[in-house]
Amino acid sequence: MDLIQFERVSKRYVIGQRMNAREAVAQATSRLLRRGASPSSELWSIKDVSFSVRDGEALGIVGRNGAGKSTILKILAGITAPTSGSSRTRGRVAALLEVGTGFHPELTGRENIYLNGAILGMSRRDITLRFAQIVDFSGVDRFLDTPVKRYSSGMYLRLAFAVAAHLEPDVLVVDEILAVGDAEFQRKCIGRMHEAEAEGRTLVFVSHDLDSLTKICQRSLWLEGGEIRDSGPTPTIVRDYLNSGLAPAERGHGLAITSGPITVAAVRVRPDSTVAGGADAALMFGDQLRVEIEFDVSAETPGLDLAVMVTTGSGVRVLDELLSEQSITRFTPGSYRVEVLIPPLLNAGDYSIGLWFGTPHEEFLAEPAAAMFSVHGGDPTRPDRIVAAKLPFAVHRLASINVVD
């Protein structure tokens, strides 16, 4: 049985207009008379999207910023209505789309747990039975009787996910907000989603962590420009998505990715300058690699940070390095080039360069496949390993121990 049915769903937003009720009626009348808003003032977030999700299935959704992923989740959760088409979801839906979704800021953590359970149609007795599990998972027991408006974003997130995942919804909808949590919390969330899938719950998961997506979801959709470009087994979709990198990094082609105050102009991967053949030489096993990112900052943003990721063609994230861990940089408006040196670790294969721009509290750009590169050569005796770190071994001979019966 299909728990989710999306049939030719489209969603349009009008850019730069805020209307009261009278203006909305006037605009609707104008539209009937074919004098509606000009095409330049409209944005179709998704266009003619159709798919279904079976009971107990885990569906992943991948796509670049602005592809329409969050719009689909908001329609599934009933937060927004489609402009055309129909969306039907059977059973209780718990959605975790942004920090604190469904929480009342004036109520305490305890009160919000019961409020969310009631919204899902659960009895007070059923919520009480799961209360201890929710509190233990969230780790906010000391602050249960504090209004959630005083919570940090991390506390908000932990409690929101714990509530959504433990109140036994029929459909669990999760957006990329797990990136806000720390590594330990992310592992707990991924583990809980595995459990929910094993329990037969239906899951719709949007994530830039393609390795986790591959492990959790059997099937995925690939969104591009508001439309479904492809769908199928998650490993196949992830590989094709990564292989479609916006630019071949070895050739140094420019980009035009804009999100918030950031515009990424170019991403390149080159061998270190000491390699024979210079910047245009092929990338070989054993080379030190130089990643170059050129970008513009349009407005000063306190705490702006950059992460650079390296991902295999199957979605396994090999490296994930944050600029602030190495240096403290204040980005005033202007153009920048950041260079990252990757030691000679990578075995032969195809890889993608991913970028993340944001602050500790806000994500501006998350692009797991900004560019592609290939490493040639490799170690023929160990073809399956990704990283050839050549770690030092120390061997110590121990004194023999004579055992007497």
Residue pairs with C-beta under 8 A, 6 or more apart in sequence:
1 54
1 55
1 90
2 52
2 53
2 54
2 55
2 90
3 53
3 54
3 55
3 89
3 90
3 91
3 170
3 171
3 202
4 51
4 52
4 53
4 59
4 76
4 87
4 88
4 89
4 90
4 171
4 202
4 204
5 52
5 86
5 87
5 88
5 89
6 49
6 50
6 51
6 52
6 72
6 75
6 85
6 86
6 87
7 50
7 85
7 86
7 87
7 88
8 48
8 49
8 50
8 84
8 85
8 86
9 46
9 48
9 49
9 50
9 72
9 75
9 82
9 84
9 85
9 86
9 87
10 44
10 46
10 47
10 48
10 49
10 82
10 83
10 84
10 85
11 44
11 45
11 46
11 68
11 71
11 75
11 80
11 82
11 83
12 42
12 43
12 44
12 45
12 83
13 42
13 43
13 44
13 45
14 37
14 41
14 42
14 43
15 41
15 42
15 43
16 41
17 37
17 41
19 27
27 36
27 37
30 36
31 37
44 226
45 68
45 71
45 226
46 68
46 71
46 72
46 223
46 226
46 227
47 225
47 226
47 227
48 85
48 227
49 68
49 72
49 85
49 223
49 226
49 227
49 228
50 85
50 228
51 59
51 221
51 228
51 231
53 59
53 202
53 204
54 202
55 200
55 202
56 197
56 200
56 201
56 202
57 202
57 203
57 218
57 219
58 193
58 197
58 202
58 203
58 204
58 205
58 216
58 217
58 218
58 219
59 203
59 204
59 205
59 217
59 219
59 220
59 221
60 205
60 206
60 207
60 213
60 214
60 216
60 217
60 219
60 220
60 221
60 234
60 237
61 69
61 72
61 73
61 204
61 205
61 206
61 220
61 221
61 223
62 69
62 206
62 207
62 210
62 213
62 220
62 221
62 222
62 223
62 237
62 238
62 241
63 69
63 222
63 223
63 224
63 241
64 224
64 246
64 257
64 367
64 369
65 257
65 259
65 365
65 366
65 367
66 259
67 223
67 224
67 225
67 226
68 223
68 225
68 226
68 227
69 175
69 206
69 223
70 97
70 175
70 206
71 80
71 226
72 223
73 95
73 97
73 173
73 175
73 204
73 206
74 80
74 97
75 81
75 82
75 87
76 87
76 89
76 93
76 95
76 171
76 173
76 204
77 93
77 95
77 97
77 173
78 89
78 93
79 95
79 97
89 171
90 170
90 171
91 169
91 170
91 171
91 202
92 120
92 121
92 168
92 169
92 170
92 171
93 169
93 170
93 171
93 173
94 116
94 120
94 163
94 164
94 165
94 167
94 169
94 171
94 172
94 173
95 101
95 102
95 164
95 173
95 174
96 160
96 161
96 164
96 172
96 173
96 174
96 175
96 177
97 173
97 175
97 177
98 175
98 177
99 153
99 156
99 157
99 160
99 177
99 180
100 148
100 151
100 156
100 157
100 160
101 160
102 112
102 115
102 116
102 119
102 160
103 112
103 115
103 116
103 148
103 156
103 159
103 160
104 111
104 112
104 115
104 148
105 147
105 148
105 149
106 147
106 149
107 115
107 147
107 148
108 144
108 145
108 146
108 147
108 148
109 138
109 140
109 143
109 144
109 145
109 146
109 148
109 151
109 159
110 144
110 145
112 148
112 159
112 163
113 127
113 131
113 134
113 135
113 159
113 163
114 124
114 127
116 163
116 164
116 167
117 124
117 126
117 127
117 163
117 167
118 124
118 127
120 167
120 169
122 167
122 168
126 168
127 167
130 166
130 167
130 168
133 162
133 166
134 159
134 162
134 163
134 166
134 167
135 141
135 144
135 162
137 158
137 161
137 162
137 165
137 166
137 188
137 192
138 155
138 158
138 159
138 161
138 162
138 163
139 158
140 151
140 155
140 158
140 159
143 150
143 151
143 155
148 156
148 159
151 159
153 180
153 361
154 180
154 181
154 182
154 185
157 177
157 178
157 180
157 181
157 185
158 181
158 185
161 174
161 178
161 181
161 189
161 192
164 172
164 174
165 172
165 189
165 192
165 193
165 196
166 192
168 201
169 201
170 201
170 202
171 201
171 202
171 203
171 204
172 193
172 196
172 201
172 202
172 203
172 204
173 203
173 204
174 193
174 203
174 204
174 205
174 206
174 207
175 206
176 206
176 207
176 208
176 363
176 366
178 185
178 186
178 189
178 190
178 207
178 209
179 186
179 208
179 209
179 363
179 366
180 361
181 189
190 212
190 215
190 216
193 203
193 205
193 216
194 215
194 216
196 203
197 203
197 216
203 216
203 217
205 213
205 216
205 217
207 213
208 354
208 356
208 366
208 368
209 317
210 238
210 241
210 242
210 311
210 315
210 317
210 368
211 311
211 315
211 316
211 317
213 220
213 234
213 238
213 315
214 234
214 235
214 238
214 314
214 315
217 234
218 233
218 234
219 231
219 232
219 233
219 234
220 231
220 232
220 233
220 234
220 237
220 238
221 228
221 230
221 231
221 237
222 228
222 229
222 230
222 231
222 237
222 240
222 241
223 229
230 237
230 240
231 237
235 314
235 315
238 314
238 315
239 313
239 314
239 315
241 369
242 311
242 313
242 315
242 350
242 352
242 368
242 369
242 372
243 313
243 350
243 372
244 369
245 352
245 353
245 369
245 370
245 371
245 372
246 255
246 257
246 267
246 367
246 369
246 370
246 371
247 253
247 254
247 255
247 266
247 267
247 370
247 371
247 372
248 371
248 372
248 373
249 267
249 268
249 269
249 353
249 371
249 372
249 373
250 268
250 269
250 270
250 282
250 283
250 373
250 374
252 266
252 268
252 270
252 279
253 266
254 265
254 266
255 264
255 265
255 266
255 267
255 370
255 371
256 263
256 264
256 265
257 263
257 264
257 365
257 367
257 370
258 264
259 357
259 364
259 365
260 301
260 357
260 364
260 365
261 297
261 298
261 299
261 301
261 304
261 364
262 295
262 296
262 297
262 298
262 357
262 364
262 365
263 295
263 296
263 298
264 293
264 294
264 295
264 355
264 365
264 367
264 370
265 294
265 295
265 296
265 335
266 292
266 293
266 294
267 291
267 292
267 293
267 294
267 353
267 355
267 370
267 371
268 291
268 292
268 371
269 283
269 289
269 290
269 291
269 292
269 353
269 371
269 373
270 279
270 283
270 289
270 290
270 292
271 277
271 279
271 281
271 282
271 283
271 284
271 287
271 288
271 289
271 290
272 287
272 288
272 289
272 290
272 341
273 279
273 290
274 288
275 281
275 284
275 287
275 288
282 376
283 289
283 373
283 374
283 375
283 376
284 375
284 376
284 377
285 344
285 346
285 347
285 348
285 375
285 376
285 377
285 378
285 379
285 388
286 344
286 377
287 344
287 375
288 341
288 342
288 343
288 344
289 341
289 342
289 344
289 346
289 373
290 339
290 340
290 341
290 342
291 308
291 339
291 340
291 341
291 342
291 353
292 337
292 338
292 339
293 306
293 308
293 337
293 338
293 339
293 340
293 355
294 335
294 336
294 337
295 335
295 336
295 338
295 357
296 334
296 335
296 336
297 304
297 331
297 332
297 333
297 334
297 335
297 336
298 333
299 333
300 330
300 331
300 332
300 333
301 331
301 359
301 364
302 359
303 359
303 360
303 361
304 331
304 357
304 358
304 359
304 364
305 322
305 323
305 324
305 357
305 358
305 359
305 360
306 322
306 323
306 338
306 355
306 356
306 357
307 320
307 321
307 322
307 323
307 355
307 356
308 319
308 320
308 321
308 323
308 338
308 340
308 353
308 354
308 355
309 317
309 319
309 320
309 321
309 353
309 354
309 355
309 356
309 368
310 317
310 318
310 319
310 320
310 342
310 346
310 351
310 352
310 353
310 354
311 317
311 318
311 351
311 352
311 354
311 368
311 369
312 318
312 349
312 350
312 351
312 386
313 349
313 350
313 351
313 352
316 386
317 354
318 346
318 351
318 386
318 387
319 342
321 340
323 329
323 338
344 388
345 387
345 388
345 389
346 375
346 386
346 387
346 388
347 375
347 378
347 379
347 382
347 383
347 385
347 386
347 387
347 388
348 374
348 375
348 376
348 377
348 378
348 379
348 383
349 374
349 375
349 378
349 386
350 372
350 373
350 374
351 372
351 373
351 374
351 375
352 368
352 369
352 370
352 371
352 372
352 373
353 369
353 370
353 371
353 372
353 373
354 366
354 367
354 368
354 369
354 370
355 365
355 366
355 367
355 370
356 363
356 365
356 366
356 367
357 363
357 364
357 365
358 364
358 365
358 366
379 385
379 388
382 388
